[in-house]
Amino acid sequence: MPAAFTRRRFLQAVAGSASVGLLGACGHEEPLLRVGSNLWPGYELMYLAESLKLLDSRRIRMIRMPSATVVMQALAGDLIDAAGLTLDEVLTASANGVKLAVVTVIDQSLGADAVIARPELTSPGALRGKRICVEKTAVGAMMLHTFLRQTGLTPGDVTLIYATVDEHLGLYQSGKADAVVSFNPVVPQLETLGGVRLFDSTRMGGQILDCLAVTERALAQNPLALDELVKAFFAARARFKQDIAAVTPLLAAGLEITPQVLPAAYEGIDLPDLAANRLWLESTPPRLEQSAAIVRDIMLDARLLDATLDVKGLAVSRFLPATTG
């Protein structure tokens, strides 16, 4: 994790919180639940819940982070207890010793992750010999691997530039990248600049899921906070669905975009409701674990995992509320 983030931004986010806790069901004090994520429209609904005063700051602390890379590092460093992660990132973290469970499927990418190229590069073949910018994360690598495999290209056909998502737009605008593997809200900004969509997650159905992932320790120590967070997330989702205009200023500010482009940031993103989450987490076997097995096999093929990983028990449904009311 970048030193500046560790010493300043993270410590500011949790300042004064070490002794904060509320009594759990057995009379024990719960430690603060620290939840991190990078900028992504689906995750932003958790911050919307915070803005709408649906979360108790004595119990839950939401922490925005600059990239998925930093989120993964924070989990590995025991600086956060839960995170917004893609399914493949959950598997990567688990393979690296950070055992996680998924308590909510936040969204499914159906076009929100994409490969965007310069206007003159109108076909995948035009990328031979060109520079592709991609984040050095599991989701970036999986998107790139699938794009190359499905379009007949090989890694040797292109030059890769690794950069975190907050750098993607600048690299494209400066001419240092010919194509970018990125996601909303960056994708619509690239398309506004004339970028051409060569590939997206509609061709990877069920593989790019965003989840609320929780450490084993937090599952045991923070049941009240997790109940509250998941309930608040679905309440915020309901507000978003009922009246997007009313919450647009809050969401746009969090995503660091203008209110005018906020609707475009949610295009290509399916936000499963409570009933759909029950299918993801409670079916037999859980649909989430079926998808995880497929993603695991793709990652093994792409050498994103060193060894097979047992996905049984990944789905935990007990924090899903009875209703969204």
C-alpha positions as CSV (number, residue, x, y, z in Angstrom):
1,M,0.0,0.0,0.0
2,P,1.3,3.5,-0.8
3,A,2.9,5.0,2.3
4,A,1.0,8.3,2.0
5,F,-2.3,6.5,1.9
6,T,-1.4,4.3,5.0
7,R,-0.2,7.1,7.2
8,R,-2.6,9.9,6.3
9,R,-5.8,8.9,4.5
10,F,-6.4,5.6,6.3
11,L,-5.5,6.9,9.7
12,Q,-7.7,9.9,9.2
13,A,-10.5,7.7,8.2
14,V,-10.4,5.6,11.4
15,A,-9.1,8.4,13.7
16,G,-10.5,8.2,17.2
17,S,-12.3,4.9,16.4
18,A,-10.2,2.3,18.1
19,S,-12.2,2.3,21.3
20,V,-15.6,2.5,19.6
21,G,-17.9,-0.5,19.8
22,L,-21.4,-1.6,20.5
23,L,-22.6,-4.6,22.5
24,G,-23.4,-7.7,20.5
25,A,-26.0,-10.3,21.2
26,C,-23.8,-12.0,23.8
27,G,-22.9,-8.8,25.6
28,H,-19.5,-8.5,24.0
29,E,-18.3,-5.2,22.5
30,E,-18.0,-5.3,18.7
31,P,-14.9,-3.7,17.2
32,L,-15.4,-1.1,14.5
33,L,-16.2,-2.7,11.1
34,R,-13.8,-1.1,8.5
35,V,-15.1,-1.3,5.0
36,G,-13.0,-0.3,2.0
37,S,-13.5,0.0,-1.8
38,N,-12.3,1.7,-4.9
39,L,-14.5,4.0,-7.0
40,W,-17.2,2.0,-8.7
41,P,-20.9,2.8,-9.2
42,G,-22.1,-0.4,-7.4
43,Y,-20.0,0.2,-4.4
44,E,-21.1,3.8,-4.2
45,L,-24.5,2.6,-2.9
46,M,-22.8,1.7,0.4
47,Y,-21.6,5.3,0.6
48,L,-25.0,6.5,-0.3
49,A,-26.3,4.6,2.7
50,E,-23.8,6.5,4.8
51,S,-24.8,9.8,3.3
52,L,-28.5,9.0,4.0
53,K,-27.6,8.4,7.7
54,L,-28.5,4.7,7.4
55,L,-25.2,3.6,9.0
56,D,-24.1,4.1,12.6
57,S,-20.5,5.6,12.4
58,R,-19.8,4.1,15.9
59,R,-20.2,0.7,14.3
60,I,-19.2,1.0,10.6
61,R,-16.5,3.1,8.9
62,M,-16.6,3.4,5.1
63,I,-13.2,4.1,3.5
64,R,-12.8,5.2,-0.1
65,M,-9.5,4.0,-1.7
66,P,-7.9,5.0,-5.0
67,S,-7.8,1.6,-6.6
68,A,-8.6,-2.1,-6.3
69,T,-4.9,-2.7,-5.8
70,V,-4.9,-0.6,-2.6
71,V,-8.1,-2.3,-1.4
72,M,-6.4,-5.7,-1.8
73,Q,-3.3,-4.5,0.0
74,A,-5.4,-3.1,2.9
75,L,-7.1,-6.5,3.3
76,A,-3.8,-8.3,3.3
77,G,-2.4,-5.8,5.8
78,D,-5.4,-6.2,8.2
79,L,-6.3,-2.5,7.8
80,I,-9.9,-3.3,6.8
81,D,-12.3,-6.0,7.6
82,A,-14.6,-6.0,4.6
83,A,-14.4,-4.7,1.0
84,G,-16.2,-4.2,-2.2
85,L,-14.4,-6.7,-4.5
86,T,-14.9,-8.4,-7.8
87,L,-15.4,-12.2,-7.6
88,D,-12.0,-12.9,-9.0
89,E,-10.4,-10.5,-6.5
90,V,-12.2,-12.5,-3.7
91,L,-10.6,-15.7,-5.1
92,T,-7.2,-14.0,-5.4
93,A,-7.3,-12.7,-1.8
94,S,-8.3,-16.2,-0.6
95,A,-5.5,-17.8,-2.5
96,N,-3.1,-15.4,-0.8
97,G,-4.2,-16.3,2.6
98,V,-7.0,-13.7,3.3
99,K,-10.0,-16.0,3.7
100,L,-13.2,-14.2,2.7
101,A,-16.9,-14.8,2.4
102,V,-19.4,-13.1,0.2
103,V,-22.5,-11.7,2.1
104,T,-24.0,-9.6,-0.7
105,V,-23.8,-9.6,-4.5
106,I,-23.7,-5.9,-5.2
107,D,-23.8,-5.9,-9.0
108,Q,-23.1,-7.8,-12.2
109,S,-21.2,-6.1,-15.0
110,L,-23.1,-6.5,-18.3
111,G,-21.1,-4.0,-20.4
112,A,-19.7,-1.7,-17.7
113,D,-16.2,-3.3,-18.0
114,A,-14.8,-2.7,-21.5
115,V,-11.8,-2.5,-23.9
116,I,-11.9,1.0,-25.4
117,A,-9.6,2.0,-28.3
118,R,-8.7,5.1,-30.1
119,P,-11.3,6.1,-32.8
120,E,-9.1,4.9,-35.7
121,L,-8.7,1.5,-34.1
122,T,-12.0,0.0,-35.1
123,S,-11.3,-3.7,-34.8
124,P,-9.4,-6.0,-32.3
125,G,-6.9,-6.8,-35.1
126,A,-5.9,-3.1,-35.3
127,L,-4.4,-3.4,-31.8
128,R,-1.5,-5.5,-33.1
129,G,1.7,-3.7,-32.1
130,K,-0.3,-1.2,-30.0
131,R,-0.2,-0.2,-26.3
132,I,-3.0,-1.4,-24.1
133,C,-3.4,0.1,-20.6
134,V,-4.7,-2.3,-17.9
135,E,-4.8,-2.3,-14.2
136,K,-2.6,-5.0,-12.7
137,T,-5.5,-6.7,-10.8
138,A,-7.3,-10.0,-11.3
139,V,-10.3,-8.4,-13.0
140,G,-8.1,-6.4,-15.4
141,A,-6.0,-9.5,-16.2
142,M,-9.1,-11.6,-16.7
143,M,-10.8,-9.0,-19.0
144,L,-7.6,-8.8,-21.0
145,H,-7.1,-12.6,-21.1
146,T,-10.7,-13.2,-22.3
147,F,-10.5,-10.3,-24.9
148,L,-7.3,-11.6,-26.4
149,R,-8.5,-15.2,-26.4
150,Q,-11.9,-14.4,-28.0
151,T,-10.5,-12.1,-30.6
152,G,-7.6,-14.2,-31.8
153,L,-4.8,-12.0,-30.4
154,T,-2.0,-13.1,-28.1
155,P,-0.1,-11.3,-25.4
156,G,2.8,-11.0,-27.7
157,D,0.8,-9.0,-30.2
158,V,0.4,-6.0,-27.9
159,T,2.5,-4.0,-25.5
160,L,1.0,-3.8,-22.0
161,I,1.0,-0.7,-19.8
162,Y,0.1,-1.4,-16.2
163,A,-1.7,1.5,-14.4
164,T,-4.3,1.9,-11.7
165,V,-7.8,3.0,-12.8
166,D,-7.3,6.5,-11.6
167,E,-4.5,6.9,-14.2
168,H,-6.4,5.4,-17.2
169,L,-8.1,8.6,-18.5
170,G,-4.9,10.6,-18.3
171,L,-2.8,7.9,-20.2
172,Y,-5.5,7.9,-22.9
173,Q,-5.7,11.6,-23.2
174,S,-1.9,12.0,-23.3
175,G,-1.6,9.6,-26.2
176,K,0.5,7.1,-24.1
177,A,-2.1,4.3,-24.5
178,D,-3.8,3.2,-27.7
179,A,-6.5,1.2,-25.8
180,V,-7.6,0.9,-22.2
181,V,-9.1,-2.0,-20.3
182,S,-11.3,-0.1,-17.8
183,F,-14.7,0.2,-16.2
184,N,-17.4,2.7,-15.3
185,P,-17.2,5.7,-14.7
186,V,-14.0,5.8,-16.8
187,V,-15.5,3.9,-19.8
188,P,-18.2,6.5,-20.6
189,Q,-15.6,9.3,-20.3
190,L,-13.4,7.5,-22.8
191,E,-16.3,7.0,-25.1
192,T,-17.2,10.7,-24.8
193,L,-13.7,11.4,-26.1
194,G,-14.4,9.3,-29.2
195,G,-13.1,5.9,-27.9
196,V,-14.4,2.8,-29.7
197,R,-15.7,-0.1,-27.7
198,L,-14.0,-3.3,-29.0
199,F,-15.1,-5.7,-26.2
200,D,-17.1,-5.7,-23.0
201,S,-18.4,-7.8,-20.2
202,T,-21.6,-8.7,-22.0
203,R,-19.4,-11.5,-23.5
204,M,-18.5,-12.7,-20.0
205,G,-21.9,-13.2,-18.4
206,G,-21.8,-14.2,-14.7
207,Q,-18.1,-13.8,-14.5
208,I,-17.6,-10.2,-13.4
209,L,-19.6,-9.8,-10.2
210,D,-19.0,-7.2,-7.5
211,C,-19.5,-8.4,-4.0
212,L,-19.4,-7.3,-0.4
213,A,-16.6,-9.6,0.9
214,V,-15.9,-10.1,4.6
215,T,-13.0,-11.6,6.5
216,E,-13.6,-14.7,8.7
217,R,-12.8,-12.6,11.8
218,A,-15.4,-9.9,10.9
219,L,-18.0,-12.7,10.3
220,A,-17.5,-13.8,13.9
221,Q,-16.9,-10.4,15.6
222,N,-19.2,-8.0,13.7
223,P,-22.6,-9.6,13.3
224,L,-24.5,-6.5,14.3
225,A,-22.5,-4.2,12.0
226,L,-22.9,-6.6,9.0
227,D,-26.6,-6.9,9.6
228,E,-26.8,-3.1,9.5
229,L,-24.5,-2.6,6.5
230,V,-26.3,-5.1,4.3
231,K,-29.7,-3.8,5.3
232,A,-28.6,-0.2,4.6
233,F,-27.2,-1.2,1.2
234,F,-30.5,-2.6,0.1
235,A,-32.3,0.4,1.5
236,A,-30.0,2.7,-0.5
237,R,-30.5,0.6,-3.6
238,A,-34.3,1.0,-3.2
239,R,-33.9,4.8,-2.9
240,F,-31.7,4.8,-6.1
241,K,-34.3,2.8,-8.0
242,Q,-37.2,4.8,-6.8
243,D,-35.8,8.3,-7.4
244,I,-32.4,8.5,-9.0
245,A,-32.6,12.2,-9.5
246,A,-32.9,12.8,-5.7
247,V,-29.7,10.9,-5.0
248,T,-27.7,11.9,-8.1
249,P,-25.8,14.7,-6.4
250,L,-24.6,12.4,-3.6
251,L,-23.6,9.6,-6.0
252,A,-21.9,11.9,-8.5
253,A,-19.8,13.6,-5.8
254,G,-18.6,10.2,-4.5
255,L,-17.7,9.0,-7.9
256,E,-16.0,12.3,-8.7
257,I,-18.0,12.9,-11.9
258,T,-20.6,15.5,-12.9
259,P,-24.3,14.8,-12.1
260,Q,-25.0,15.0,-15.9
261,V,-23.0,11.8,-16.6
262,L,-24.1,9.9,-13.5
263,P,-26.8,7.9,-15.4
264,A,-24.2,6.7,-18.0
265,A,-22.0,5.5,-15.1
266,Y,-24.7,2.9,-14.2
267,E,-25.3,1.7,-17.8
268,G,-24.3,-1.9,-18.2
269,I,-24.6,-2.6,-14.5
270,D,-27.2,-5.0,-13.1
271,L,-28.0,-4.3,-9.4
272,P,-29.5,-7.6,-8.0
273,D,-32.4,-7.0,-5.6
274,L,-32.9,-9.0,-2.4
275,A,-34.7,-11.8,-4.2
276,A,-31.9,-12.1,-6.7
277,N,-29.4,-12.1,-3.9
278,R,-31.1,-15.1,-2.4
279,L,-30.7,-16.9,-5.6
280,W,-27.0,-16.0,-5.7
281,L,-26.4,-17.0,-2.1
282,E,-29.0,-19.5,-1.1
283,S,-29.7,-21.8,-4.1
284,T,-28.4,-25.4,-3.9
285,P,-25.5,-25.2,-4.7
286,P,-25.3,-21.3,-4.4
287,R,-25.2,-19.7,-7.9
288,L,-22.3,-17.6,-6.6
289,E,-20.2,-20.6,-5.9
290,Q,-21.0,-22.0,-9.4
291,S,-19.8,-18.8,-10.9
292,A,-16.8,-18.8,-8.7
293,A,-15.8,-22.2,-9.9
294,I,-16.0,-21.0,-13.5
295,V,-14.0,-17.9,-12.7
296,R,-11.4,-20.0,-10.8
297,D,-10.9,-22.3,-13.9
298,I,-10.5,-19.3,-16.2
299,M,-7.9,-17.8,-13.7
300,L,-6.1,-21.1,-13.6
301,D,-5.9,-21.2,-17.4
302,A,-4.7,-17.6,-17.4
303,R,-2.2,-18.4,-14.7
304,L,-3.8,-15.9,-12.4
305,L,-4.0,-18.6,-9.7
306,D,-1.2,-21.0,-8.8
307,A,-3.3,-23.8,-7.6
308,T,-7.0,-24.8,-7.5
309,L,-9.1,-23.3,-4.8
310,D,-12.2,-24.7,-3.0
311,V,-15.1,-22.3,-3.4
312,K,-17.5,-24.3,-1.2
313,G,-18.7,-22.1,1.7
314,L,-17.9,-18.8,-0.1
315,A,-21.6,-17.7,-0.1
316,V,-23.0,-16.6,3.3
317,S,-26.6,-15.5,3.2
318,R,-27.4,-15.0,6.9
319,F,-27.0,-11.3,6.8
320,L,-29.6,-10.7,4.0
321,P,-32.5,-8.8,5.5
322,A,-36.1,-10.2,5.4
323,T,-37.2,-7.1,3.5
324,T,-35.7,-3.9,2.1
325,G,-38.1,-1.8,4.2
